Amino acid sequence: MADLAAADTTLLGETLARIQREVDAAFDGFLPVPDDARAPLVEAMRYAAIGGGKRIRPLLTVATAGLFIVDREAAVRAGCAVEAIHAYSLIHDD
């Protein structure tokens, strides 16, 4: 029984790590840093969106999309949207 729990935990951890990489890569593509006066604003946006958090919301979004045979890339983009709204809510709350 303990082996099953360990296997489930390992699978969840690996899946979460994959989603984290996919979401961070997608945000990196959505938020390129321009070479002009907007750069500080975009850097702040990137700081809020990339590399932080557990990415549970995108994981749930992608997993749910998988149940309905939704394209994975579209599901990751939707997960990014959910994560961006969450990041906004944290910033707005401060």
N, C-alpha and C positions, 0 to 999 in steps of 0.2 A: 504493500500500500504506500509506503514512504517513497518507493521508487517511482510510482505513478505521479505522486505529488511533485517530486523533484523534476520529473520529465515535463510535467505541465508548466512548472515555474520556468524551466529552461526555455521551452517553446514560447511562452509568453514574453520572456525577456528578449529572445531573439527577434520575435515579431515586432515588439515595441522598438527595438534598436533599428530595425529596417524602416519602420514608419518614420522614426525620428530623422534618419538620413534622407528619406524621400521628401519629407516636409521641409527640412532645412534647405535641400537642393532646390525645391520649388520656390521657396521664399527668396533664395539667392537669385533665381531667374526673374522673379517678379520685381525685385528691388535692386536693380543695378545702381551703383553709385555714379552719378553724373559728374562731369568735370566742370561744374559751374557753381553758382551761388546756392543751388539746392542741395549740395553735397552734405552739409551738416544736418539738414532735416532728414534726408534719406538715411544717413548713418544712424540717427536716433531711431528711425523706424526699423532699421535692420537690427539694432540692439534689442528692441522690444520684441521682435518677431523671431529672430534666428538664434538657435543654440540654447535657448532657455526652456525650462518646463519639461514635463514628462511626456507630453504629446498623447495623453490618453484620449482626448477628444478626437483628434484625427484617426487614432487607432479604431475607435468605435465607429467613426464615419466610414472608414475603409472596410471594416468588417461587415457593417450593415449593407454597404453597397455590394459587397461580395455575395451576400445572400440573394440579391436581386440581379446578379450578373451584370453589374454596371462596370464599364471600362475602368480599369485601375487608375489610369492617369486622371480621368475625370473625378474619381473618388478622392484621390490625393488633393486635387485642386479644391474640392468641396471641403475636405478636412482642413486645408489651409485657411479657407474662409472662416470656418468655425473657430480655428485657433486665433485668427486675426481679430475676430470679434471678442474673444476672451481676453486677448492682450489689450485691446482697446478698453475693455471694461476695467481691467486692473489699473491702467494709466488714468482713466477718467476718474476712478474712485480716489486716486491720490490727489 
